[in-house]
Amino acid sequence: MMWKGVGTMREERNVLNSDVEIPEVVLKKADDALAQIRESTKPVRKAKKESRFQGGFRYAQAAAIACAVLVGAGGITVTAAVVHHLWSRGMQGNIQATEEQQKDLAEQGMVTQFDQSAAQEEGLNLSSMEVTSEGITVKPMELIADGHFVHAAFQVSGYDLADGEEPCFENVVVYTGEDENAQDGWVNMSGSFYDGIVSNNNGEPVYEDGTPLASDETGNIVEHYKAADGTLEYVMTLYKTDPDESLLGQTLHVCFENLGTVEKTEFMNGIGGTWEFDIPVSGKDAAKSCELNTALENVNVTVRSAAISPISIRVDYEVTGELQTQEDDNGLPNVGGVVLKDGSKVLYLLNGGQSGYQKGSDTQAYLLATFDRFIDVDQVQSLLFRLHAGDQPEEYVTVDLPQ
């Protein structure tokens, strides 16, 4: 369904309760997410403490939606039917969703699951999809994809993580095509081991069961990397730097190398090993688009259109004048949340992405961002834009969607 029409704008200055003091860790999370979103659109190699990843990639042959093909370290190709069950622990932390919302995404064709126990109920054997190296087994759990973003979760078993340690792969490489060094095969990736910490509706970090964070005797936050059965999960988010291209129908080549721990960005106690997978991306572009053509006052930006899926958003802008930029801030507005039809506001949604200008243009710009929770697109009434102009206080402006 296409939404058409002209949106209206009203100023929203009191979205946040001024009496609530936002913890420093929350502000850091928001700043980290915005830093990702404000990245340059030029393909570059990037490095984080856990991952080495690249931007951009090329098309590969599409796979059937009803199956998944993975190539392990031994070079064995396995084809197996997709089995739909609820998500793994790490994926639920990456995209918070109720059981019904998870089923909704599956019914929309956005979820691919690889579940050995569930497959056995169907008479299938997915054990060859697991890759074991040095006694450590890695296997894919889920892949969730829309037209812009891919989220993938991998379970790690057989690794004895000591309490208080942070697990880390020394290298994580993801690309498409035949050559990992080819620029047209680069993929933007952010990934880490799931630590059991999520954001609540107020943007505050809590444990996945909703309880407040606890600190150890040294004052460090206690993280819950291990599940009840001792397994770990590595969760990654992938997307292309070109906002007009998609990972749907392509094959991801994923390689994990060496597993250990990390402290102050230093990789330690590594166990040498390699775990490789080829994963075709099945999913669905479920975004609903609307024309807005709404000027944001005092920032020289017009919101031309928006496309919203349950897990991401794309906004297209026209820049009509000079923007207030900073060293790590291109001055483009960010989406601070949404207003639902029942009047409630959902804030702190963005969980990475990028904003920038279309190739060859200095006036046509865009924002591309993923959400940290499921959004019922049919219930969205308005977008909340977070405006920032140099040293001026931030404010929120509401742009209504045509109904």
N, C-alpha and C positions, 0 to 999 in steps of 0.2 A: 504494500500500500504506500502510495506517495502522498505526503502532506504538502499542500500548496497554500499560498496566501502570504500575507504580510504580518509579521509579529509585532506586538506592542511592547513598549519598555516602560518599566516603572522603577524608581530608585528603591533599593533595599539596603538601608544603612544599619539595621539592627538585626542582622541574621544571627550573629553570635551574641550570647549574653555577656555583657561587659563585666559582670561580677564574677565570671568564671575565669580562673587563672589557668592558662594552658601550660601543662608541664613542658619542660625543656625538651624531653625526649620526643614529645609530639611535634613540637616545632621543628626538631631536627628531621623527623620523618617527612614532614611536609616539605621542608627545604630540599631534602634529598630527591623527593618525587619531582618537584618543580625543576631541580637541576637537570634531571633526566629529560624532562619535557622541553627544556630550552636548549637542547643540543643543536648543533649545526646540522643542516640537512646534507652536507657533503659526506660521501662515504669515507669513513676513517676507521683505522684499527683502534680498539679501546682495550684497556686492561683494568681489571678489578682484582681484589685480593684472591678471588676464587676462580675467576674466569678470564679467558682470552677470547674475545669475540670480535666480529667484523660486521660491517654494514653493507647491505645490498646483496642480491643474488640473482640467479637466472632460473628460467622455467625448467621443470623436469616433467616427465610423463605422469599424467594423472593416474591415481589408483581408484579402484572401485570403492564406493562408500561402505559397502558391506564387508570389507576385509582390510587387513593390514599386513604388510610384508616387512619383515625386519631381517637384517643380515648381522649375525653375531661375529665375534672375533674369529671364529673358525670358518667363516664364509658360508654358513648354512643359511639358505633362504627358507622361511617358514610363512605359510599363509594360513590365517585363522579367522573364523567369523568373529565379529564384534559382539560382545556380550554386555548388555546394559544393566549396570547395578549402580549403587551410590558411590560417590567419589572416595578416593583415598584421603587420608588425614592431611597430607601436604596440599593437595588440590583444594580441599575445603578451606584451608587456611589462606590460600592464595586468592580464591574467589569465594567469598562467603555467600552461602545460599542454603535455603531450607531444602528439605527432602523433596517437596513439591516443585521447587524452582529447579533443582537438579534434574528431576524427571522432565520438566518443561524443556530445558535445553537439549536433553537427549531426544525428545520427541521432535524438536526442531531440526535435528540432524547435525548439531554442533559438537557432539561428544563422541569420542572413540575411546573405548575402554579395553584394557588387556588384563583380564582377571582369571588367573589359573584355577582358583577354587570354583568360581562360577562356571568356567568353561567345562570343568569336569562334570558338572550337572547336565551339560548339554552333550556329553560324550566326546569332548574335544581335549586335545593335549597341547598346551601352549608352553610346555617346559623348555622347548628349544628357543623360545623367545628370550630366555634368560641367558645372560653372559656371565660366566664365572672366571675370575682371574685371581690367582694368589689366595684362593679360598673365600673371596668376596664376590657375592652375586649381585648384579644390578639388573633390574628389569623395568620396562615401562609399565605404568599403571593407567594413566589417562592422557588424552590429548583433547583439548577444547579449542576450537578455532572458529573465528568469524572472518569477515572480509579483510581485516587488518591485522589481528593479533592471533598468535598461537600460544597456548599455555600447555606445558607438558610436565608430568610428574614421573619420577623414577624412584623405585624403592631400592634401598641398599641393605643387604643382610650379610652377616658373617664378619662384620667389623666391630671390634670391641672398643667403644668410645668411653673413655673415662669421664666421670662426672666433672662438670665444670669446664670441659674442653669443647672447642668449636670445630666440627668436622669440615674438611675442605678437600676438594679435588685440586691438584696442582695446576692442571690445565683442563679446560673445557672448550672444545672446538665444535662449531656448528656451521654448516655451509650447505649449499645446494649445487647441483651440477657435478661434473667429473673432477674438477680441480679445485682444491680448497684454497689455493692461492689466486685463483682468477677473481678479478674484481666483481664480475657479474654474478659470482656465487656467494658474495658476502651476505651475512645475516646479522642484524642487530639483536643482541641477546643480553638479558640480565638474568642471573640465576644465583641460587644459594640453597643451602640446606634449610629446611623448614624448622624453626625453633619453637613452635608452639605458641607464638605470640601473634595476636591479631589486633585490629583496631575496632573499638566499639562504635556506637552510633555518634558519639561525641568526638571521635578522632583520637581517643585515648587508648594507649596500648594496654591490653589485658591478655590473660591466658585464654586459650581456646574455649575453656569452659566458663569464661566470663569473670573469673576471680582476678583480683588485683595482682600486679606484679610483686614479686618478693626479691629481696637482695640477700647475698651471702655475707659472710663475716667481713669480707673486704669491701663491701659496698657495691659489688657488681650485680647486675640483674641476673637472676637465675633463669636460664633458658632450658627448654624441654625439647631437645633434639630427638630423643629416643621415644618411640612408641612403646606401648605396654609389652609388646613382644620383642623389644630391643632393636627393631629395624629403624632405619633413617629414611628420609625422603629428600631428594633433590628436586626443586621446582624451578623451571625456567619459563621466561616470557620472551617471545620472538616476534619480530616485525621487520618490515622493509623500510628503508629510509625514504623511498619514493612513495608518497601517500596514495598514488593512483595505482599501485601494484599490490598484489596479494600473494600470500603463501599457499592459498588453497590450490590443491592439485599438484603441488610440488613434493619432492622427496627431500627430507631433512637427513643429512649425514651428521650424526652426533658421535663424538668421541670424548670419553672421559679418560684422563691419565693420572695415575698415582693418587692414592687416597691417604690423607693424614689429618693433621690439625693445623690451625692457624692462630697466631698470636701477634697482634700489632702488625698485621700484613705479612708476617713471616711464616712461610710454610714449614712445618716441622713433622718429624716422626713419620715420614712418608713410607707407604708400602707400594712398591712398584707394581703397576698393573695397567691394563688397557681394556676398556669396555666400549665396544663400537656397535652402533645401530644405524640402519637405514629405515626411516619412518615416513611413509607417504602421508601427506596432510589431507585428511578428510574433514569436512566441516560445512558450514553454510554462512553465506553473507546475509545475516538476518536484520541488517540495519534498516530503519525507517527514516526516510529523508523528508525534510521540509524546507521550503524557502522562507527566509526571515526578513532580509533586507532592512535591518534595524540598526540605526546609528547608536553607538555608545558615546554618550556625551563626554566631552573634555578629554578624550583619549585618541581622537583622530582615527577611529576604527569603526567600520560598519560590518555587522555580522550578516553575511550573505546567506548562509544556509548551514544546516546541521544534519548529520546522519547518526542516529543513535541505535546501537544494538544492546542486548542485555548485558554485554561485558565491555563495551567500548564506545567511544564517541569520536566523530570527526566534525570539526567546525571549519568553515571557509570564511575568511575575512577579506575585506578590501581596506587597505591602508590609505587614508585620505590626507595625511599630513605627517609631520615629524612625530616620532614616538620617543618617549623617555626611556632610554636604554641604559644599561649598566654593563659591566664587564661580562657577567654571566647571565644577562637578562636581555632578550631581544625586544622587550617592551610590549609584546603581544599579550592580550588578555588570556587568562586561564579560566577553565570552568571550575568553579568552587563547589558545585553541587547541583542538585535539582530540587524543584518544588513539585510535589505530587498533587493529584487532583483532590485529595482529602485535606490539603493545606499543610501537610507536614513537609519538612525539609530534610533532605539527605545530603550531608556535607562530607568533606574529606574523601571524596570518591576516587580521585585520580591516583593511579598506581604505576606511573611511568609512561613514557611515550616521547613525543617530540613536537616542537612547533617551529615554523620557519616560513620561507617564501617559496612559491612555486618557481621552478627552473625558468630563468630568463625574465623574471618579473621582480620589480621592487614595490609593487602595490598589491599583488594577489598573494595572500598568506593563508596559513592553515594551522590548526591544532589537531594532533592525533594522539589520543590517550586511552589507556585501558583502565577499567574500574577494578576496585578491590572487593566488589560485591555485586551480586545479581541485581539488575534493575528491570522492573516491569515497564517496558517502553510504553505500553498503552496507558499507563497511569501517570506518565510524566506530563505536567502542565506547563512548566517553565524551566529554563536554564538559569543558573546563578553564575554570573561572570565575576571573577575576582580581578579587580582592576588595581594596578600598581603603577604609579608614576613617580619614578625617582625616589626621593625621600618622603613623599607625601604618604599619609596613612592609607592603608588599603581600604577599599570599600567594595560592596557587592551590589551588582545591578542585575535586575531580573528581566529576562527577555521571554515573553510568552510564546508558546508554540501554537500554531493554528490548530483548532480542534474540529 
